[in-house]
Every structure is written in C-alpha cells, then in structure tokens.
Amino acid sequence: MTRSPATAPTLGTVIRGSSATTFSITGAGVVSRASGNAIRLSSSSVTTPTITIQCGLLNLISLCALRYIRVTITPVTGSGPASITRLRVASMSGGAYRTGSAPSEASSLTFDINPLGLFTTASFKLGMDVQLAANAASGVQTFDYLVTVQFTT
C-alpha cells in the first residue's frame, strides 16, 4: 500500500521559503508550521490518511484471527522537494495495540496489533511532519509513504 492521492494529506498551495520548513499534521488533520519560513496559503485542516486492516474469510489460511499483525510505515524518500520526517498514529478503532498504547512518533514506525478475529476491521489515522526543502517551487507538493502489514508471533 502506498499513499492514496484521494485520501493522503496535501498541504495545499505553499509559497516557498528561503529555509527548509516543517509542517506538522496531527491525526485529526490540524496543520501547523513547526519551523522554517514557507507559507501555507490555507489555514484549514487536511484529511489525514486512514489505514484499514481487515480479517476476512480469504485470510483463514494465515490464521489472522489468531496471529498478531505487524504494521510498518516508512516514508518514501527522493520523491520530490517535500518529504515526511516524522510519523504518528492516532484514533485506533476496531483493534488494539499489542503493547496497550500507540507507538511513539518516529521517522518510521513498526508496531503490532492484537489478533483481529474473523470479519473484523481495525483502522487508525496517520499524522506526520512534512519538510519542504528550502527554495522549493511554490505550489502543491506531494509526499509518499509505504505501509507494510504482515503476521508475526
């Protein structure tokens, strides 16, 4: 799974700055400038990605109802002047973290979800910090990430 253009956050039009600028996006979609001098023209919230994991009949062979699920989220680098520098998860529904709490924000995330049970769906929101390079072209920038889901013991 990679960034879905329909649901991934976009900062909207950004006027370039003379220094690298970091925008922070919460799990609820609130955007704030954390550092730098680029200007985001919109003050509205963005739609944050919702990551959904489902355990259905087709997954019986893998015993998804009984096994822990490992989720790894990593930024894709080199995809343009904007890049993800920190990731954070929020608003888990339908599932539970193996450790009992959400992982701490980090440059990449790996965490486990408890077994889901048949016909159960778990989902969570993905917040992030996005850094825009100094003197990047003004306009709309995209930034990608990769989500990997696998069974673990």
C-alpha atoms as a printed R data frame, in Angstrom:
    type eleno elety resid chain resno       x       y      z
1   ATOM     1    CA   MET     A     1   0.000   0.000  0.000
2   ATOM     2    CA   THR     A     2   1.305   3.459 -0.845
3   ATOM     3    CA   ARG     A     3  -0.127   6.918 -0.438
4   ATOM     4    CA   SER     A     4  -3.592   7.197 -1.875
5   ATOM     5    CA   PRO     A     5  -3.900  10.558 -3.640
6   ATOM     6    CA   ALA     A     6  -7.596  10.678 -2.806
7   ATOM     7    CA   THR     A     7  -7.045  10.465  0.956
8   ATOM     8    CA   ALA     A     8  -3.446  11.479  1.628
9   ATOM     9    CA   PRO     A     9  -2.963  14.872  3.225
10  ATOM    10    CA   THR     A    10  -1.967  17.697  0.946
11  ATOM    11    CA   LEU     A    11  -0.807  20.973  2.358
12  ATOM    12    CA   GLY     A    12  -2.435  22.898 -0.463
13  ATOM    13    CA   THR     A    13  -0.555  25.720 -2.112
14  ATOM    14    CA   VAL     A    14   2.640  26.621 -0.296
15  ATOM    15    CA   ILE     A    15   4.756  29.698 -1.046
16  ATOM    16    CA   ARG     A    16   8.419  28.728 -0.935
17  ATOM    17    CA   GLY     A    17  10.689  29.812  1.860
18  ATOM    18    CA   SER     A    18  14.397  30.559  1.957
19  ATOM    19    CA   SER     A    19  14.921  27.866  4.599
20  ATOM    20    CA   ALA     A    20  13.658  24.307  4.950
21  ATOM    21    CA   THR     A    21  10.191  24.380  6.502
22  ATOM    22    CA   THR     A    22   8.457  21.673  8.509
23  ATOM    23    CA   PHE     A    23   4.677  21.451  8.705
24  ATOM    24    CA   SER     A    24   3.153  19.208 11.370
25  ATOM    25    CA   ILE     A    25  -0.126  17.384 10.629
26  ATOM    26    CA   THR     A    26  -1.951  15.888 13.618
27  ATOM    27    CA   GLY     A    27  -4.022  12.707 13.443
28  ATOM    28    CA   ALA     A    28  -7.077  14.983 13.357
29  ATOM    29    CA   GLY     A    29  -5.724  16.888 10.334
30  ATOM    30    CA   VAL     A    30  -4.733  20.154 12.023
31  ATOM    31    CA   VAL     A    31  -1.707  21.684 10.272
32  ATOM    32    CA   SER     A    32   0.838  23.968 11.915
33  ATOM    33    CA   ARG     A    33   4.217  25.286 10.821
34  ATOM    34    CA   ALA     A    34   6.827  23.855 13.199
35  ATOM    35    CA   SER     A    35   9.894  25.549 11.703
36  ATOM    36    CA   GLY     A    36  11.085  27.487  8.664
37  ATOM    37    CA   ASN     A    37   9.556  30.351  6.713
38  ATOM    38    CA   ALA     A    38   7.490  28.856  3.869
39  ATOM    39    CA   ILE     A    39   3.856  29.964  3.940
40  ATOM    40    CA   ARG     A    40   0.851  27.677  3.593
41  ATOM    41    CA   LEU     A    41  -1.944  29.698  1.957
42  ATOM    42    CA   SER     A    42  -4.798  27.740  3.547
43  ATOM    43    CA   SER     A    43  -5.464  27.678  7.274
44  ATOM    44    CA   SER     A    44  -7.959  24.820  7.052
45  ATOM    45    CA   SER     A    45  -7.408  21.273  8.279
46  ATOM    46    CA   VAL     A    46  -6.494  18.454  5.901
47  ATOM    47    CA   THR     A    47  -7.886  14.949  5.512
48  ATOM    48    CA   THR     A    48  -5.471  12.544  7.171
49  ATOM    49    CA   PRO     A    49  -4.964   9.046  5.777
50  ATOM    50    CA   THR     A    50  -6.963   6.243  7.357
51  ATOM    51    CA   ILE     A    51  -5.153   2.899  7.290
52  ATOM    52    CA   THR     A    52  -7.553  -0.068  7.392
53  ATOM    53    CA   ILE     A    53  -6.673  -3.716  8.062
54  ATOM    54    CA   GLN     A    54  -9.309  -6.413  7.600
55  ATOM    55    CA   CYS     A    55  -9.538 -10.084  8.577
56  ATOM    56    CA   GLY     A    56 -11.984 -11.929  6.326
57  ATOM    57    CA   LEU     A    57 -12.603 -15.456  5.088
58  ATOM    58    CA   LEU     A    58  -9.866 -15.219  2.478
59  ATOM    59    CA   ASN     A    59  -7.339 -14.820  5.301
60  ATOM    60    CA   LEU     A    60  -8.256 -18.054  7.105
61  ATOM    61    CA   ILE     A    61  -5.179 -19.843  5.765
62  ATOM    62    CA   SER     A    62  -2.975 -17.300  7.536
63  ATOM    63    CA   LEU     A    63  -4.999 -17.519 10.757
64  ATOM    64    CA   CYS     A    64  -5.391 -13.763 11.003
65  ATOM    65    CA   ALA     A    65  -7.961 -14.297 13.734
66  ATOM    66    CA   LEU     A    66  -5.235 -15.809 15.950
67  ATOM    67    CA   ARG     A    67  -1.995 -14.075 14.992
68  ATOM    68    CA   TYR     A    68  -0.575 -10.673 15.826
69  ATOM    69    CA   ILE     A    69  -0.342  -8.210 12.955
70  ATOM    70    CA   ARG     A    70   2.841  -6.179 12.439
71  ATOM    71    CA   VAL     A    71   2.435  -2.794 10.761
72  ATOM    72    CA   THR     A    72   5.442  -0.929  9.358
73  ATOM    73    CA   ILE     A    73   5.145   2.599  7.955
74  ATOM    74    CA   THR     A    74   8.112   4.244  6.246
75  ATOM    75    CA   PRO     A    75   8.483   7.473  4.273
76  ATOM    76    CA   VAL     A    76   9.444   7.201  0.617
77  ATOM    77    CA   THR     A    77  12.490   9.375  0.022
78  ATOM    78    CA   GLY     A    78  13.555  11.097 -3.170
79  ATOM    79    CA   SER     A    79  10.016  11.689 -4.434
80  ATOM    80    CA   GLY     A    80  10.308  15.489 -4.595
81  ATOM    81    CA   PRO     A    81  11.077  18.586 -2.525
82  ATOM    82    CA   ALA     A    82   8.619  17.565  0.222
83  ATOM    83    CA   SER     A    83   9.341  14.576  2.438
84  ATOM    84    CA   ILE     A    84   7.948  13.011  5.594
85  ATOM    85    CA   THR     A    85  10.285  13.349  8.577
86  ATOM    86    CA   ARG     A    86   8.055  12.014 11.401
87  ATOM    87    CA   LEU     A    87   5.035   9.733 11.557
88  ATOM    88    CA   ARG     A    88   2.404   9.292 14.265
89  ATOM    89    CA   VAL     A    89  -0.663   7.073 14.604
90  ATOM    90    CA   ALA     A    90  -3.930   8.153 16.206
91  ATOM    91    CA   SER     A    91  -7.533   7.083 16.720
92  ATOM    92    CA   MET     A    92  -7.253   3.268 16.596
93  ATOM    93    CA   SER     A    93 -10.687   1.699 16.188
94  ATOM    94    CA   GLY     A    94 -11.705  -1.944 15.907
95  ATOM    95    CA   GLY     A    95  -8.334  -3.195 17.145
96  ATOM    96    CA   ALA     A    96  -5.855  -2.833 19.978
97  ATOM    97    CA   TYR     A    97  -2.119  -2.250 20.158
98  ATOM    98    CA   ARG     A    98  -0.191  -5.266 21.426
99  ATOM    99    CA   THR     A    99   1.664  -3.046 23.917
100 ATOM   100    CA   GLY     A   100  -1.563  -1.423 25.085
101 ATOM   101    CA   SER     A   101  -0.745   2.012 23.699
102 ATOM   102    CA   ALA     A   102   0.078   3.691 20.410
103 ATOM   103    CA   PRO     A   103   3.744   3.775 19.400
104 ATOM   104    CA   SER     A   104   5.722   6.960 19.970
105 ATOM   105    CA   GLU     A   105   6.104   9.174 16.917
106 ATOM   106    CA   ALA     A   106   9.258   8.487 14.926
107 ATOM   107    CA   SER     A   107  10.830   8.797 11.467
108 ATOM   108    CA   SER     A   108   9.433   5.330 10.679
109 ATOM   109    CA   LEU     A   109   7.023   3.191 12.690
110 ATOM   110    CA   THR     A   110   6.768  -0.515 13.445
111 ATOM   111    CA   PHE     A   111   4.119  -1.769 15.862
112 ATOM   112    CA   ASP     A   112   1.929  -4.814 16.472
113 ATOM   113    CA   ILE     A   113  -1.852  -5.088 16.640
114 ATOM   114    CA   ASN     A   114  -3.586  -7.844 18.594
115 ATOM   115    CA   PRO     A   115  -5.292 -10.617 16.556
116 ATOM   116    CA   LEU     A   116  -8.439  -9.197 14.992
117 ATOM   117    CA   GLY     A   117 -10.874 -12.094 14.878
118 ATOM   118    CA   LEU     A   118 -12.872 -13.071 11.816
119 ATOM   119    CA   PHE     A   119 -14.680 -10.363  9.853
120 ATOM   120    CA   THR     A   120 -13.100  -7.648 11.976
121 ATOM   121    CA   THR     A   121 -11.562  -4.436 10.701
122 ATOM   122    CA   ALA     A   122  -9.035  -2.257 12.510
123 ATOM   123    CA   SER     A   123  -8.237   1.256 11.360
124 ATOM   124    CA   PHE     A   124  -6.176   4.210 12.502
125 ATOM   125    CA   LYS     A   125  -5.345   7.728 11.351
126 ATOM   126    CA   LEU     A   126  -1.846   8.689 10.261
127 ATOM   127    CA   GLY     A   127  -0.385  12.059 11.210
128 ATOM   128    CA   MET     A   128   3.038  13.268 10.087
129 ATOM   129    CA   ASP     A   129   5.607  16.030  9.893
130 ATOM   130    CA   VAL     A   130   6.449  17.090  6.350
131 ATOM   131    CA   GLN     A   131   9.595  19.022  5.480
132 ATOM   132    CA   LEU     A   132   9.644  21.244  2.413
133 ATOM   133    CA   ALA     A   133  13.129  21.934  1.045
134 ATOM   134    CA   ALA     A   134  14.494  25.473  1.045
135 ATOM   135    CA   ASN     A   135  13.650  27.402 -2.140
136 ATOM   136    CA   ALA     A   136  11.360  24.617 -3.399
137 ATOM   137    CA   ALA     A   137   8.996  25.681 -6.154
138 ATOM   138    CA   SER     A   138   5.794  27.251 -4.860
139 ATOM   139    CA   GLY     A   139   2.645  25.207 -5.396
140 ATOM   140    CA   VAL     A   140   1.203  21.892 -4.272
141 ATOM   141    CA   GLN     A   141   3.716  19.281 -3.105
142 ATOM   142    CA   THR     A   142   3.175  15.552 -2.647
143 ATOM   143    CA   PHE     A   143   4.911  13.206 -0.240
144 ATOM   144    CA   ASP     A   144   4.705   9.447 -0.161
145 ATOM   145    CA   TYR     A   145   4.897   6.691  2.412
146 ATOM   146    CA   LEU     A   146   4.762   2.900  2.348
147 ATOM   147    CA   VAL     A   147   2.647   0.723  4.653
148 ATOM   148    CA   THR     A   148   3.544  -2.966  5.072
149 ATOM   149    CA   VAL     A   149   1.324  -5.368  7.019
150 ATOM   150    CA   GLN     A   150   2.360  -8.925  7.912
151 ATOM   151    CA   PHE     A   151   1.662 -11.608 10.511
152 ATOM   152    CA   THR     A   152   4.019 -12.082 13.443
153 ATOM   153    CA   THR     A   153   4.252 -14.282 16.516
